């Protein structure tokens, strides 16, 4: 919901730049939107959309109750394969979530947050594009333990955030 409001605010602010700024502020709705947008907390310039996921990964990386082997995408995949790589990590996060639900892990909420934020950030983009057809399927990657998986996931997100 925050991302949607920020998007509306950005669109409105761009609209203001391309129109008569003071003319719009004369009407009541223009003033309301202007002040609503001014009250939305600003993020650091260029903050990565994966920042929340990164925080939650830091929370779960030391978990002792998660013991699974997961398909772990390479951190040095071609730039054209970044979206399928991210999708693979989030698909495997669902495996972690299922494991946590079964074992009642202490970090279940953090894992759920990662999975939810990943789905929101990835959106409804399809992997049927010509570039992704050349990329590996998730199951083609090597299975690694939880610790190695998290380390790779963090590296991929940090790379994406640069």
C-alpha positions in Angstrom: 0.0 0.0 0.0 2.9 2.4 0.8 4.5 1.7 -2.6 1.1 2.4 -4.3 0.8 5.7 -2.5 4.4 6.7 -3.3 3.7 5.9 -7.0 0.6 8.1 -7.0 2.6 10.9 -5.3 5.4 10.6 -7.8 3.0 10.7 -10.7 1.2 13.7 -9.2 4.5 15.5 -8.6 5.6 14.9 -12.2 2.2 16.2 -13.3 2.7 19.3 -11.3 6.1 19.9 -12.9 4.5 19.7 -16.4 1.5 21.8 -15.6 0.7 25.2 -14.0 1.8 24.5 -10.5 0.1 27.4 -8.8 -3.1 27.0 -10.8 -3.6 23.5 -9.5 -2.9 24.5 -5.9 -5.8 26.9 -6.2 -8.4 24.1 -6.2 -9.2 22.1 -3.1 -8.3 18.6 -4.5 -4.9 19.9 -5.7 -4.1 21.1 -2.2 -5.3 17.9 -0.5 -3.1 15.7 -2.8 -0.2 18.1 -2.4 -0.3 17.9 1.4 -0.9 14.2 1.4 2.1 13.6 -0.8 4.2 15.9 1.3 3.4 13.8 4.4 4.5 10.5 2.8 7.9 9.6 4.3 10.6 10.0 1.7 13.0 7.2 1.1 16.7 7.7 0.4 17.3 8.6 -3.2 17.4 5.4 -5.3 16.7 3.2 -2.3 16.4 -0.4 -3.5 13.0 -2.0 -3.7 14.5 -5.1 -2.0 15.6 -3.2 1.2 12.9 -4.8 3.3 13.8 -8.3 2.0 17.4 -7.7 2.8 16.5 -6.7 6.4 14.5 -9.9 6.9 17.2 -12.0 5.4 19.6 -10.6 8.0 17.1 -11.7 10.6 16.8 -15.3 9.5 20.4 -16.0 8.4 21.5 -17.3 11.8 18.4 -19.4 12.4 19.2 -22.8 13.8 15.8 -24.3 13.3 15.8 -24.1 9.5 17.5 -27.1 7.9 16.7 -27.5 4.3 18.5 -27.9 1.0 17.5 -25.3 -1.6 18.1 -24.7 -5.3 20.6 -21.8 -5.2 21.0 -19.6 -8.2 24.4 -18.4 -9.1 25.3 -14.9 -8.0 27.2 -14.2 -11.2 24.4 -15.0 -13.6 24.0 -12.9 -16.8 22.3 -9.5 -16.1 19.5 -10.6 -18.5 18.7 -13.4 -16.1 18.3 -11.3 -13.0 14.5 -11.6 -12.8 14.5 -15.4 -13.1 17.2 -15.6 -10.6 15.2 -13.5 -8.1 12.1 -15.5 -8.8 14.1 -18.7 -8.0 15.2 -17.3 -4.7 11.7 -16.3 -3.8 10.3 -19.7 -4.9 12.8 -21.4 -2.6 11.8 -19.0 0.2 8.4 -20.6 0.0 10.1 -24.0 0.7 11.7 -22.4 3.8 8.3 -21.0 4.8 6.7 -24.5 4.5 9.5 -26.0 6.6 9.0 -23.3 9.3 5.3 -23.8 9.4 5.8 -27.6 10.0 8.6 -27.1 12.6 7.1 -23.9 14.1 10.4 -22.0 13.6 11.1 -18.9 15.6 11.7 -16.9 12.3 8.5 -17.9 10.5 7.2 -14.3 10.4 10.4 -13.0 8.9 10.4 -15.7 6.3 6.7 -14.9 5.5 7.7 -11.2 5.2 10.4 -12.1 2.7 8.0 -14.2 0.6 5.3 -11.5 0.6 7.7 -8.6 -0.2 9.2 -10.7 -2.9 5.9 -11.3 -4.5 5.0 -7.6 -4.3 8.3 -6.4 -5.7 8.4 -9.0 -8.5 4.8 -8.2 -9.4 3.1 -10.0 -12.2 6.0 -10.0 -14.6 6.1 -13.1 -16.8 9.2 -15.1 -17.4 8.2 -15.8 -21.0 10.3 -13.0 -22.5 12.9 -13.9 -25.1 15.8 -13.2 -22.7 14.5 -15.4 -19.9 14.1 -18.3 -22.3 17.9 -18.6 -22.3 18.1 -18.6 -18.5 18.3 -21.6 -16.3 15.2 -23.0 -14.6 15.4 -22.9 -10.8 15.7 -26.7 -10.6 18.8 -26.6 -12.8 20.8 -24.9 -10.0 22.8 -26.8 -7.4 21.1 -27.6 -4.1 22.8 -25.9 -1.2 22.3 -25.7 2.5 20.3 -22.9 4.1 23.3 -20.9 5.1 24.8 -20.9 1.6 21.4 -20.1 0.1 21.0 -17.1 2.3 24.5 -15.8 1.6 23.9 -16.1 -2.2 20.4 -14.5 -1.9 21.9 -11.5 0.0 24.7 -11.2 -2.7 22.1 -11.2 -5.5 20.0 -8.5 -3.8 23.0 -6.3 -3.0 24.0 -6.6 -6.6 20.5 -5.7 -7.7 20.5 -2.6 -5.3 23.7 -1.1 -6.7 
